[in-house]
Amino acid sequence: MKNDFEKVAMKVSFVSIAANVILSAFKLFAGVFAHSGAMISDAVHSASDVFSTIVVIIGIRISSKKSDKEHPYGHERMECVAAIVLATILAVTGLGIGYSAVAKILSGDYANLAVPGSLALAAAVISIAVKEGMYWYTRINAKKIDSSALMADAWHHRSDALSSVGALVGIAGARLGYPICDAIASLCICFFIAKAAYDIFKDAVDKMVDKACDEETENELKNCALAQEGVLGVDLLRTRVFGNKIYVDIEIRADGNETLREAHSIAERVHDSIEGEFAKVKHIMVHVNPAE
């Protein structure tokens, strides 16, 4: 399972790096030669994807390490750290693009703004198609191995596709006689990037602070425990998300006249059934209370 997780993550990450290097170089070329600030901003956004994917690779490598004496619960949270670093990179990139766009808009010198060439328009269309394809490719694989860092990278691709849509609209508007549209498009790209950064950061923090599972998952865990022979009720259920894994503490009720060995067998059945049915559950602690 661990090897499959790392294998899929590495494959997707290297495909992402190769695609972003080629795409960012093409968009930078188009932006410079077609005189489009929006396309240059979009190229910077794509280039930041390369660095962020490297961060994802490092995070997944570390999070896949086995438990050791210093980290008895494993290293899964390092993937969340990678996602937070990625969100920070996204936010800084967005602010830089937004600052440049605002400076052009406030300058008031719209007549001297360059009109983008048709190459920038073509680059925007190609970028939308490639980045949307990369979003779905990465997203499908992220859900397959349940990787928060890889899912964050997928949304990075989606934010790049959306920023390319903004660039396309801005470049088209500039070519229709409104040069300021190119700068406005850059500003829109800034907001798309900031939104993606916030969503990634929030998801990673939730997983870092032991947030409970969703109610549906907790109900399924409870029903699984109740279905085991000898379980008369569930007194307490606590869950916490640890990286991409779940830790469970559960208190069950059993006949108070059972022997210790019989009570232990009931607890063991609950433990094994939950770990067998829920692949994301890494550790479960079962406590048995005597029923009145």
LOVO-636748 format. One record per residue: residue in one letter; x, y, z of N, C-alpha, C in turn. Coordinates in pm, whole numbers, padded with zeros to 5 digits, always signed. Layout:
<gukes>
AXYZXYZXYZ/...
</gukes>
This chain:
<gukes>
M+00084-00121+00000+00000+00000+00000+00087+00125+00000/K+00190+00124+00088+00281+00238+00098+00355+00259-00034/N+00401+00145-00095+00475+00155-00220+00387+00207-00332/D+00258+00163-00336+00165+00212-00437+00142+00361-00421/F+00126+00406-00297+00105+00548-00267+00220+00632-00322/E+00341+00591-00287+00459+00668-00328+00481+00660-00479/K+00456+00542-00536+00477+00523-00680+00385+00613-00762/V+00257+00613-00726+00159+00696-00799+00191+00845-00781/A+00223+00884-00657+00252+01025-00628+00373+01074-00705/M+00479+00992-00711+00600+01032-00782+00575+01042-00933/K+00499+00947-00987+00469+00949-01130+00393+01076-01168/V+00288+01107-01091+00207+01226-01120+00290+01353-01104/S+00375+01357-01002+00456+01476-00976+00556+01502-01088/F+00619+01398-01140+00718+01417-01246+00652+01455-01379/V+00532+01400-01405+00456+01441-01523+00419+01589-01511/S+00380+01629-01390+00343+01769-01363+00461+01863-01385/I+00578+01825-01337+00697+01909-01353+00731+01926-01501/A+00731+01815-01576+00765+01822-01718+00667+01912-01794/A+00537+01895-01767+00435+01975-01836+00448+02123-01802/N+00475+02154-01675+00485+02294-01633+00609+02363-01686/V+00721+02291-01694+00843+02350-01749+00821+02391-01895/I+00763+02300-01973+00738+02328-02115+00636+02440-02131/L+00527+02434-02052+00419+02533-02065+00464+02671-02021/S+00536+02680-01909+00579+02811-01859+00678+02876-01955/A+00766+02796-02017+00862+02850-02114+00788+02904-02236/F+00687+02829-02282+00609+02872-02399+00531+03000-02368/K+00469+03006-02248+00389+03125-02213+00478+03247-02192/L+00597+03227-02136+00690+03340-02119+00734+03392-02256/F+00765+03302-02348+00802+03340-02484+00689+03420-02550/A+00566+03367-02538+00450+03434-02599+00425+03569-02534/G+00439+03577-02401+00415+03702-02331+00514+03811-02368/V+00642+03773-02380+00746+03870-02413+00733+03919-02557/F+00719+03825-02650+00717+03862-02792+00583+03917-02838/A+00476+03885-02763+00344+03939-02800+00305+04056-02711/H+00399+04100-02625+00380+04219-02539+00256+04207-02450/S+00243+04094-02378+00129+04075-02289+00175+04056-02144/G+00143+04153-02059+00176+04143-01917+00098+04031-01851/A-00027+04010-01895-00110+03904-01838-00050+03767-01866/M+00003+03748-01988+00062+03619-02024+00194+03596-01950/I+00270+03702-01929+00394+03690-01850+00360+03651-01706/S+00254+03714-01650+00208+03680-01515+00165+03533-01509/D+00097+03490-01614+00051+03351-01621+00170+03255-01629/A+00275+03298-01700+00396+03215-01711+00464+03200-01575/V+00467+03310-01499+00525+03306-01364+00446+03210-01275/H+00313+03215-01290+00226+03125-01213+00259+02979-01246/S+00275+02948-01374+00308+02811-01415+00447+02770-01365/A+00541+02865-01367+00676+02836-01319+00675+02805-01170/S+00589+02873-01094+00579+02847-00951+00527+02706-00925/D+00450+02652-01022+00399+02515-01009+00513+02413-01003/V+00622+02441-01075+00737+02350-01077+00796+02338-00937/F+00818+02454-00874+00876+02455-00740+00780+02391-00640/S+00651+02422-00653+00553+02367-00558+00542+02215-00572/T+00555+02163-00694+00550+02018-00712+00672+01951-00649/I+00787+02018-00655+00907+01966-00588+00883+01959-00437/V+00815+02061-00383+00779+02062-00241+00688+01943-00209/V+00592+01916-00299+00501+01803-00281+00579+01672-00278/I+00674+01656-00370+00755+01534-00376+00830+01512-00245/I+00892+01619-00194+00966+01609-00068+00872+01571+00047/G+00755+01636+00052+00657+01608+00157+00609+01465+00154/I+00581+01413+00035+00531+01275+00022+00641+01176+00058/R+00763+01204+00017+00877+01117+00050+00892+01102+00202/I+00887+01217+00271+00905+01214+00417+00785+01151+00486/S+00664+01184+00440+00543+01131+00505+00529+00980+00487/S+00596+00924+00386+00588+00781+00361+00686+00700+00445/K+00775+00768+00518+00871+00697+00602+00801+00618+00713/K+00861+00508+00754+00803+00426+00860+00816+00496+00995/S+00733+00453+01090+00742+00506+01226+00879+00472+01284/D+00929+00561+01370+01056+00534+01437+01043+00574+01583/K+01154+00566+01657+01151+00594+01800+01109+00737+01830/E+01158+00832+01749+01125+00974+01770+00987+01010+01716/H+00936+00930+01621+00804+00957+01561+00721+00829+01562/P+00677+00784+01680+00605+00656+01690+00472+00654+01618/Y+00414+00770+01590+00285+00776+01520+00303+00797+01369/G+00428+00793+01322+00452+00808+01179+00481+00951+01139/H+00491+00975+01007+00531+01106+00954+00425+01166+00861/E+00300+01117+00871+00197+01160+00776+00175+01312+00772/R+00196+01377+00885+00170+01522+00889+00270+01603+00807/M+00381+01542+00770+00476+01614+00686+00416+01646+00549/E+00317+01567+00507+00248+01597+00382+00167+01726+00397/C+00112+01747+00516+00037+01870+00544+00132+01990+00545/V+00251+01970+00600+00352+02077+00601+00385+02116+00457/A+00399+02016+00369+00427+02042+00228+00314+02124+00165/A+00190+02090+00200+00075+02162+00145+00072+02307+00194/I+00112+02330+00319+00117+02467+00374+00225+02549+00304/V+00341+02488+00281+00449+02556+00208+00401+02592+00068/L+00332+02497+00003+00278+02519-00130+00180+02637-00131/A+00092+02641-00031-00006+02751-00021+00063+02885-00004/T+00172+02887+00073+00248+03010+00095+00311+03058-00036/I+00367+02963-00113+00427+02998-00243+00321+03058-00335/L+00204+02994-00337+00093+03044-00419+00054+03186-00379/A+00042+03210-00248-00001+03341-00199+00099+03450-00237/V+00228+03422-00219+00333+03520-00253+00333+03548-00403/T+00317+03442-00484+00310+03459-00630+00192+03548-00669/G+00077+03522-00609-00043+03601-00638-00028+03746-00601/L+00031+03773-00484+00051+03911-00439+00145+03988-00533/G+00249+03919-00580+00343+03982-00672+00276+04021-00802/I+00195+03930-00856+00122+03957-00980+00020+04069-00959/G-00050+04065-00844-00150+04168-00814-00088+04306-00800/Y+00028+04314-00735+00097+04443-00716+00133+04505-00850/S+00187+04424-00940+00227+04473-01073+00105+04523-01152/A-00006+04450-01141-00128+04487-01214-00187+04618-01161/V-00192+04632-01028-00246+04753-00967-00162+04875-01005/A-00030+04858-01010+00059+04968-01048+00027+05017-01189/K+00001+04925-01281-00032+04964-01420-00168+05033-01427/I-00265+04981-01349-00400+05039-01352-00400+05180-01293/L-00325+05200-01184-00322+05331-01118-00235+05432-01189/S-00153+05385-01281-00063+05478-01352-00141+05577-01439/G-00257+05531-01492-00340+05619-01576-00287+05637-01717/D-00171+05580-01746-00110+05596-01878-00154+05482-01969/Y-00282+05474-01995-00336+05361-02070-00304+05366-02219/A-00286+05485-02272-00263+05501-02416-00132+05438-02459/N-00034+05437-02368+00098+05383-02403+00115+05235-02368/L+00008+05172-02319+00016+05029-02290+00018+04950-02421/A+00108+04851-02428+00122+04771-02551+00000+04683-02571/V-00037+04666-02698-00149+04577-02733-00092+04438-02758/P-00140+04336-02686-00087+04201-02704-00110+04146-02844/G-00015+04063-02891-00026+04002-03023-00109+03875-03019/S-00136+03820-03135-00220+03700-03145-00152+03577-03083/L-00017+03578-03075+00053+03464-03015+00014+03448-02867/A-00005+03561-02796-00046+03557-02656-00186+03497-02642/L-00272+03528-02738-00408+03475-02738-00405+03322-02755/A-00323+03277-02849-00311+03133-02874-00252+03062-02752/A-00153+03126-02688-00089+03067-02570-00189+03050-02456/A-00281+03146-02442-00381+03138-02336-00475+03019-02358/V-00517+02998-02483-00607+02887-02516-00538+02753-02489/I-00413+02740-02532-00337+02617-02511-00318+02591-02362/S-00288+02698-02287-00266+02686-02143-00392+02636-02071/I-00508+02689-02108-00634+02647-02046-00656+02497-02066/A-00635+02451-02189-00656+02309-02221-00558+02219-02145/V-00430+02256-02146-00328+02173-02080-00348+02171-01929/K-00370+02287-01867-00381+02294-01722-00509+02229-01671/E-00616+02239-01745-00740+02172-01704-00721+02020-01711/G-00651+01975-01817-00620+01832-01828-00532+01786-01712/M-00433+01866-01674-00344+01832-01562-00420+01830-01430/Y-00518+01920-01417-00600+01924-01295-00672+01791-01276/W-00740+01744-01381-00817+01620-01370-00727+01499-01353/Y-00615+01497-01422-00519+01385-01409-00466+01376-01266/T-00427+01491-01210-00372+01493-01074-00480+01467-00971/R-00599+01523-00992-00709+01506-00896-00751+01360-00885/I-00765+01292-00999-00806+01150-00999-00706+01066-00922/N-00578+01090-00944-00474+01013-00875-00464+01051-00728/A-00490+01178-00694-00487+01222-00554-00597+01154-00475/K-00716+01142-00535-00828+01072-00469-00800+00923-00458/K-00731+00870-00558-00698+00727-00560-00610+00687-00442/I-00511+00772-00409-00419+00740-00299-00446+00825-00176/D-00550+00911-00182-00589+00996-00071-00473+01081-00021/S-00418+01162-00112-00303+01248-00080-00347+01394-00079/S-00335+01460+00037-00374+01601+00048-00277+01691-00028/A-00147+01655-00026-00048+01736-00097-00069+01728-00248/L-00100+01609-00297-00125+01592-00440-00255+01661-00481/M-00356+01657-00393-00481+01727-00420-00457+01878-00424/A-00369+01926-00336-00333+02069-00336-00268+02105-00469/D-00183+02016-00520-00118+02039-00648-00220+02040-00762/A-00323+01956-00750-00429+01953-00851-00500+02088-00856/W-00531+02142-00739-00598+02273-00735-00506+02384-00783/H-00376+02364-00768-00280+02459-00824-00294+02461-00976/H-00310+02343-01036-00332+02335-01181-00463+02405-01220/R-00569+02382-01141-00698+02445-01170-00688+02597-01160/S-00615+02647-01059-00601+02793-01045-00524+02849-01163/D-00430+02773-01217-00354+02816-01334-00445+02819-01457/A-00534+02720-01468-00628+02718-01581-00722+02838-01573/L-00770+02868-01453-00860+02983-01435-00787+03115-01462/S-00660+03121-01420-00584+03244-01446-00562+03261-01597/S-00549+03150-01668-00533+03157-01814-00662+03204-01881/V-00777+03168-01820-00905+03219-01870-00909+03371-01855/G-00864+03419-01737-00856+03563-01714-00763+03629-01813/A-00649+03564-01840-00553+03618-01936-00613+03624-02076/L-00688+03519-02112-00752+03514-02244-00850+03630-02262/V-00934+03652-02160-01032+03762-02166-00961+03897-02174/G-00857+03913-02092-00783+04040-02090-00712+04068-02221/I-00649+03966-02276-00576+03983-02403-00674+04014-02516/A-00788+03941-02516-00890+03966-02619-00942+04109-02609/G-00968+04155-02485-01016+04291-02465-00915+04395-02510/A-00788+04370-02481-00682+04463-02522-00672+04470-02673/R-00687+04357-02740-00679+04355-02886-00802+04420-02952/L-00910+04429-02873-01031+04494-02925-01028+04645-02902/G-00921+04695-02846-00905+04839-02830-00907+04889-02688/Y-00897+04800-02590-00896+04839-02450-00771+04781-02381/P-00655+04845-02400-00527+04792-02350-00526+04765-02200/I-00604+04841-02123-00606+04825-01977-00660+04687-01937/C-00735+04621-02027-00791+04489-01997-00682+04387-01964/D-00564+04404-02023-00454+04311-01998-00411+04320-01852/A-00402+04442-01799-00364+04461-01658-00475+04414-01564/I-00600+04440-01604-00714+04395-01522-00714+04242-01514/A-00680+04175-01625-00674+04029-01627-00569+03979-01528/S-00455+04049-01523-00349+04011-01427-00400+04022-01284/L-00482+04126-01257-00537+04145-01123-00635+04032-01089/C-00715+03990-01188-00808+03879-01167-00731+03750-01136/I-00620+03730-01206-00537+03613-01184-00489+03610-01038/C-00457+03727-00986-00413+03739-00845-00519+03684-00750/F-00646+03716-00774-00753+03671-00686-00775+03519-00696/F-00764+03466-00817-00776+03320-00835-00667+03247-00756/I-00546+03299-00765-00433+03236-00696-00452+03245-00545/A-00496+03362-00495-00516+03382-00351-00623+03287-00297/K-00731+03267-00373-00839+03176-00331-00787+03032-00322/A-00709+02989-00421-00654+02853-00419-00560+02836-00300/A-00478+02938-00273-00384+02933-00160-00459+02919-00027/Y-00567+02994-00011-00647+02987+00112-00708+02848+00132/D-00766+02792+00025-00831+02660+00035-00730+02551+00072/I-00612+02556+00009-00507+02457+00038-00460+02471+00182/F-00439+02594+00226-00389+02620+00361-00490+02573+00466/K-00619+02602+00445-00723+02564+00540-00734+02412+00553/D-00730+02341+00440-00739+02194+00442-00620+02133+00516/A-00501+02187+00492-00380+02134+00558-00383+02160+00708/V-00426+02279+00748-00433+02313+00891-00534+02225+00963/D-00649+02199+00900-00751+02111+00959-00691+01974+00992/K-00605+01925+00904-00543+01794+00923-00428+01799+01023/M-00379+01919+01051-00267+01933+01145-00316+01946+01289/V-00441+01989+01308-00489+02019+01444-00588+01914+01496/D-00578+01792+01445-00660+01680+01493-00809+01706+01479/K-00849+01756+01365-00991+01776+01338-01061+01639+01329/A-01183+01631+01380-01258+01505+01376-01301+01472+01234/C-01331+01344+01212-01385+01300+01083-01523+01361+01061/D-01572+01352+00940-01707+01398+00913-01808+01306+00981/E-01928+01356+01002-02032+01283+01076-02067+01150+01011/E-02069+01146+00877-02104+01023+00806-02003+00911+00837/T-01875+00945+00835-01771+00846+00864-01782+00797+01007/E-01808+00889+01101-01821+00850+01242-01941+00756+01262/N-02050+00783+01193-02168+00695+01203-02137+00556+01148/E-02062+00550+01039-02024+00421+00981-01932+00344+01076/L-01840+00414+01143-01752+00350+01240-01833+00293+01357/K-01930+00372+01403-02014+00329+01515-02097+00206+01477/N-02156+00209+01357-02238+00096+01312-02155-00030+01295/C-02031-00014+01251-01941-00128+01235-01914-00193+01371/A-01893-00110+01473-01868-00161+01609-01993-00231+01664/L-02110-00170+01644-02235-00227+01695-02270-00360+01630/A-02220-00382+01509-02251-00505+01436-02174-00626+01488/Q-02076-00602+01576-01994-00713+01626-02063-00785+01742/E-02050-00917+01744-02110-00999+01848-02058-00960+01987/G-02151-00941+02081-02113-00907+02218-02115-00759+02249/V-02125-00674+02146-02128-00528+02168-02272-00486+02193/L-02297-00431+02313-02433-00390+02351-02459-00242+02329/G-02355-00167+02300-02372-00024+02276-02237+00045+02260/V-02241+00170+02214-02121+00252+02202-02138+00373+02294/D-02052+00386+02396-02062+00495+02492-01989+00620+02445/L-01881+00602+02369-01799+00717+02329-01726+00683+02199/L-01720+00780+02110-01641+00766+01987-01571+00896+01957/R-01439+00891+01951-01359+01009+01916-01272+00973+01796/T-01266+01064+01698-01180+01043+01582-01094+01167+01561/R-00979+01148+01498-00896+01262+01460-00823+01228+01331/V-00819+01327+01242-00750+01310+01114-00604+01343+01135/F-00518+01249+01099-00373+01264+01117-00309+01251+00979/G-00283+01366+00913-00237+01361+00775-00348+01305+00688/N-00322+01194+00620-00426+01130+00540-00477+01002+00607/K-00451+00988+00737-00495+00872+00814-00593+00914+00923/I-00662+00814+00982-00759+00841+01089-00720+00762+01213/Y-00725+00828+01328-00704+00761+01458-00839+00759+01530/V-00871+00644+01592-01003+00625+01653-00987+00580+01799/D-01065+00642+01889-01080+00598+02028-01228+00568+02049/I-01259+00446+02090-01398+00407+02105-01419+00332+02237/E-01531+00364+02305-01570+00291+02426-01699+00215+02395/I-01691+00083+02410-01808-00002+02383-01864-00058+02514/R-01992-00100+02510-02056-00166+02625-02066-00315+02599/A-02034-00395+02703-02047-00541+02694-02104-00593+02826/D-02150-00715+02825-02207-00777+02944-02105-00774+03058/G-02144-00715+03172-02054-00703+03286-02017-00835+03349/N-02091-00940+03317-02061-01071+03375-01963-01152+03290/E-01923-01097+03177-01824-01165+03092-01690-01173+03164/T-01610-01273+03130-01474-01281+03185-01385-01180+03113/L-01270-01152+03169-01176-01060+03107-01137-01109+02967/R-01115-01241+02956-01078-01297+02827-01189-01278+02723/E-01314-01296+02764-01428-01278+02672-01443-01132+02631/A-01426-01040+02728-01436-00897+02699-01325-00855+02602/H-01206-00913+02623-01093-00882+02534-01122-00930+02392/S-01185-01046+02377-01219-01100+02245-01317-01008+02172/I-01415-00954+02249-01512-00862+02189-01441-00736+02138/A-01351-00680+02222-01276-00560+02184-01190-00587+02061/E-01132-00706+02057-01047-00743+01944-01127-00753+01815/R-01250-00805+01823-01336-00814+01705-01369-00675+01652/V-01398-00583+01744-01429-00445+01704-01306-00382+01638/H-01190-00400+01701-01064-00346+01649-01036-00397+01508/D-01042-00529+01489-01007-00589+01360-01108-00556+01252/S-01236-00551+01288-01340-00522+01187-01329-00379+01136/I-01302-00284+01226-01289-00144+01185-01163-00124+01100/E-01051-00180+01143-00927-00166+01065-00939-00235+00930/G-01016-00345+00925-01033-00417+00799-01127-00346+00703/E-01230-00279+00757-01332-00216+00673-01293-00074+00632/F-01215-00005+00714-01179+00134+00687-01027+00143+00664/A-00988+00153+00537-00846+00153+00501-00772+00274+00558/K-00842+00386+00579-00776+00506+00629-00748+00502+00779/V-00811+00410+00851-00788+00399+00995-00651+00335+01019/K-00560+00412+01077-00425+00361+01103-00415+00299+01241/H-00489+00356+01339-00480+00307+01477-00616+00323+01544/I-00656+00220+01623-00782+00229+01698-00761+00172+01838/M-00809+00247+01936-00803+00204+02075-00945+00172+02121/V-00968+00049+02168-01102+00006+02212-01102-00014+02363/H-01196+00053+02432-01213+00037+02576-01350-00027+02600/V-01354-00126+02691-01479-00196+02719-01536-00153+02855/N-01662-00107+02853-01733-00072+02976-01836-00181+03008/P-01858-00211+03137-01961-00310+03173-02100-00250+03160/A-02190-00323+03093-02328-00276+03081-02402-00299+03212/E-02486-00203+03249-02565-00217+03373-02675-00320+03351/
</gukes>
